[in-house]
């Protein structure tokens, strides 16, 4: 039996070579990464957990190259939706690759409605060793994001919630794992930064444009 024009089996394409690491090392590094950003919201320290040449691709915001672009993006995107926090559903580890599913959650300020509004997301992280990550790819439910954003805006209008800090409640963390939750008051690192919050890819592109232009020179 022949396959293809050359009469041989096609050669698989290797997208990324992942060295072997112990599961415990990868799991510890993932928990530290998750707690630093998604729980403690110290996004400045979170960016430092990537390699300098990290490739980050969020399928709504577009691709990012290097830590400096990730630093701008995370402050701008989190600042645009201060009410959203991340509830971990599950994660898997295969060699140096972590895949995890989460809910992007907004607490409902209207006591007459459901306790929160969720839309799901799925992300994959590639481990580089020494506690650092070399790549990430994010997917999330765009229709769910738009639908829950509308419901949340209506609930805020009904409850009279207008200040961004009023929106930063974190009342419904997951029950487990223990490290994926916090009862402390949120103090996101972007609060005292100078990057404006954005909600559209075009707004982010405008923020990144000077950095990308300088890099091309």
Buried (B, 14 or more C-beta within 10 A) or exposed (E): EEEEEEEEEEEEEEEEEBEEBEEEBBBEBBBBBBBBBBBBBBBBBBBEBBBEEBBBBBEBBEEBBBBBBBBBBBBBBBBBBBBBBBBBBEBEBEBBBBBBBBBBBBBBBBEEBEEBBBBBBBBBBBBBBEEBBBBBBBBBBEEBBEEBBEBBEEBBEEBEBEEBEBBBBBEBBBEEEEEBBBEEEBEBBBBEBEBEBBEEEEBBEEBBEEEEEEEEE
